[in-house]
């Protein structure tokens, strides 16, 4: 694909390719880890819109980014500055400008999206798919189902009906299932106290985390960890445990 300056090109992480620029060209090339991108976007009220935009290739030039070019350039220069000369609060500053970049990308690309609010709500499968994306972003944040429904622009009853139809589970069961799966993974792979694992998953009370886990697994998290590691010791080392 050939493009001329000014231009903004966003490449998803799994996309491979080469970029060639002519002599004298000026610009910024920024690589962002998936973890940092997810954590930065997740805290935004527009998280679902931003995630849908950053998951695809976006290329814009000329009038498409004319209004945002100055702001994008400023954010890029600030990212370079914070990375070259870290100061107090540098990570917060980096996350702030990364979020601004994503917002400008979404604003500029919105005319190319079929995703208005109607598309965000969508039919059953699309609505549930968008809900699952939101769950992936916020399952550790303790969002009530009403907040998920509000972010999707639907009522709780509609979200519940479509989840039951598409997944045979309620929205709350889906969120709890994602939490439980992550809890099992961390208990098996991380050498952290059970209380700290619960805290990392959004549980502010270790007793509540223990009751939540026992309800789903039938045993306390500590007992599950001991059993899982004993079984793993019999099978031998696994690749996920490699440094």
C-alpha positions in Angstrom: 0.0 0.0 0.0 1.4 3.4 -1.0 0.6 6.5 1.0 1.9 10.0 1.2 2.5 12.3 4.2 0.9 13.3 6.3 -0.3 9.8 7.2 -1.2 7.7 10.2 -0.7 3.9 10.0 -1.8 1.6 12.8 -0.8 -2.1 12.6 -2.2 -4.7 14.9 0.4 -6.7 16.8 -0.1 -10.0 14.9 0.4 -8.3 11.5 3.8 -8.7 9.9 5.2 -6.5 7.1 7.8 -4.0 6.0 7.6 -0.2 6.0 9.8 1.7 3.5 10.1 5.5 3.6 11.8 7.8 1.2 14.9 9.8 2.1 14.1 12.9 4.1 10.9 11.5 5.5 10.2 12.4 9.1 7.9 10.7 11.6 7.5 8.4 14.6 7.5 4.6 14.8 6.0 3.4 18.1 5.7 -0.2 19.2 3.2 -0.9 22.0 3.0 -4.1 24.0 -0.4 -5.8 24.1 -0.4 -5.7 27.9 0.1 -2.0 28.1 -2.4 -1.3 25.4 -5.1 -3.4 27.1 -4.5 -1.9 30.5 -4.6 1.6 29.1 -7.7 1.2 27.0 -9.6 -0.8 29.7 -9.9 2.2 32.0 -11.6 4.3 29.3 -15.4 4.8 29.0 -14.9 4.2 25.2 -13.0 0.9 25.8 -15.0 -1.2 23.5 -14.9 1.3 20.6 -11.1 1.7 21.1 -10.5 -2.0 21.3 -12.4 -2.6 18.1 -10.4 0.1 16.3 -7.0 -1.0 17.6 -7.6 -4.7 16.7 -7.6 -3.8 12.9 -5.3 -2.2 10.4 -6.0 1.5 10.0 -4.4 3.8 7.4 -5.4 7.4 7.1 -3.8 10.3 5.3 -4.5 13.9 4.2 -7.9 15.3 5.3 -8.8 12.2 7.3 -6.3 13.2 10.0 -5.8 16.9 9.3 -7.6 18.0 12.5 -5.8 15.5 14.7 -2.3 15.7 13.2 -1.0 18.3 15.7 -2.3 16.4 18.7 -1.0 13.1 17.4 2.4 14.6 16.8 2.5 16.2 20.2 1.6 12.9 21.9 4.3 11.0 19.9 6.9 13.6 20.9 5.9 13.3 24.6 6.2 9.5 24.4 9.7 9.8 23.0 10.6 12.4 25.7 9.3 10.2 28.6 11.0 7.1 27.3 14.3 8.8 26.8 14.4 10.7 30.0 12.1 9.0 32.6 10.9 11.2 35.4 8.4 10.9 38.3 5.1 9.7 36.9 6.5 8.7 33.6 4.4 5.6 33.2 1.2 7.5 34.0 2.3 10.1 31.4 3.0 7.4 28.8 -0.4 5.8 29.4 -2.1 9.2 29.1 -0.6 10.0 25.7 -1.1 6.4 24.5 -4.8 6.8 25.4 -4.9 10.1 23.5 -3.4 8.4 20.5 -6.0 5.7 20.6 -8.8 8.2 20.9 -7.6 10.2 17.9 -7.2 7.0 15.9 -10.8 6.1 16.8 -12.2 9.5 16.0 -10.4 9.7 12.7 -11.4 6.2 11.7 -15.0 6.4 12.9 -16.3 7.4 9.5 -14.8 4.1 8.1 -16.6 2.0 10.8 -20.0 0.5 10.3 -20.1 0.8 14.1 -22.5 3.4 15.3 -24.4 2.8 18.5 -26.8 0.5 16.6 -23.9 -1.6 15.4 -22.5 -1.7 18.9 -25.8 -3.1 20.2 -26.3 -5.3 17.1 -28.1 -8.5 16.9 -27.8 -11.4 19.4 -24.5 -12.9 18.3 -22.8 -9.5 17.8 -24.1 -8.1 21.1 -22.8 -11.1 23.0 -19.5 -10.9 21.2 -19.2 -7.3 22.2 -20.1 -8.2 25.8 -17.4 -10.9 25.8 -14.8 -8.3 24.7 -15.9 -6.0 27.5 -15.7 -8.9 30.0 -12.1 -9.5 28.8 -11.3 -5.9 29.5 -13.1 -5.5 32.8 -13.6 -8.8 34.5 -11.1 -7.8 37.3 -12.7 -4.4 37.9 -15.9 -5.6 39.6 -18.3 -4.1 37.1 -21.9 -4.9 37.9 -23.9 -6.3 35.0 -25.8 -3.0 34.8 -22.6 -1.2 33.9 -21.8 -3.7 31.1 -25.4 -3.2 29.7 -25.0 0.6 29.9 -21.7 0.4 28.0 -23.4 -1.7 25.3 -26.4 0.6 25.1 -29.0 -2.1 26.1 -31.0 -3.1 29.1 -29.9 -5.7 31.5 -32.9 -7.9 30.5 -31.9 -7.8 26.8 -28.3 -8.6 27.6 -29.4 -11.5 29.9 -31.8 -12.9 27.2 -29.2 -12.9 24.5 -26.5 -14.4 26.7 -28.8 -17.2 27.7 -29.8 -17.8 24.1 -26.2 -17.7 22.6 -24.2 -19.1 25.5 -26.8 -20.8 27.7 -25.4 -18.8 30.7 -26.4 -15.5 32.3 -24.1 -12.5 32.0 -23.1 -12.8 35.7 -22.2 -16.5 35.2 -20.0 -15.5 32.2 -18.1 -12.9 34.2 -17.7 -15.3 37.2 -16.5 -18.0 34.9 -13.8 -15.8 33.4 -12.7 -14.8 36.9 -12.6 -18.4 38.1 -10.6 -19.5 35.0 -8.1 -16.8 35.6 -7.9 -17.6 39.3 -7.1 -21.3 38.5 -4.4 -20.2 36.0 -2.7 -17.9 38.5 -2.9 -20.4 41.4 -1.1 -23.0 39.2 1.5 -20.7 37.7 2.3 -17.9 40.2 4.2 -18.3 43.4 2.1 -15.6 45.2 0.1 -15.8 48.4 -3.6 -16.7 47.8 -4.6 -13.4 49.3 -2.5 -11.5 46.7 -3.9 -13.5 43.8 -7.4 -12.6 45.0 -6.5 -9.0 45.3 -5.1 -9.0 41.8 -8.4 -10.3 40.5 -10.4 -7.5 42.2 -11.3 -9.2 45.4 -10.7 -6.8 48.3 -11.5 -9.4 50.9 -9.5 -12.7 51.0 -12.5 -14.5 52.7 -14.8 -13.5 49.8 -12.2 -14.8 47.3 -12.0 -18.1 49.1 -15.8 -18.5 49.2 -16.1 -17.5 45.5 -13.5 -20.1 44.5 -14.9 -22.8 46.7 -18.3 -22.3 45.3 -17.0 -22.9 41.8 -14.4 -25.6 42.5 -15.6 -27.3 45.6 -12.4 -26.6 47.6 -10.5 -23.6 48.9 -7.9 -22.0 46.6 -5.0 -23.2 48.7 -6.1 -26.8 48.5 -6.7 -26.5 44.8 -3.1 -25.2 44.3 -1.6 -28.0 46.3 -3.6 -30.6 44.4 -2.9 -29.0 41.0 0.9 -28.9 41.7 1.0 -32.4 43.0 -0.7 -33.6 39.8 1.7 -31.5 37.7 4.7 -33.0 39.5 3.6 -36.5 38.5 3.3 -35.4 34.8 6.7 -33.5 34.8 7.5 -29.9 33.8 5.3 -28.1 31.3 6.3 -25.4 28.8 4.3 -22.6 30.5 6.6 -22.9 33.6 9.7 -22.2 31.6 11.3 -18.8 32.2 
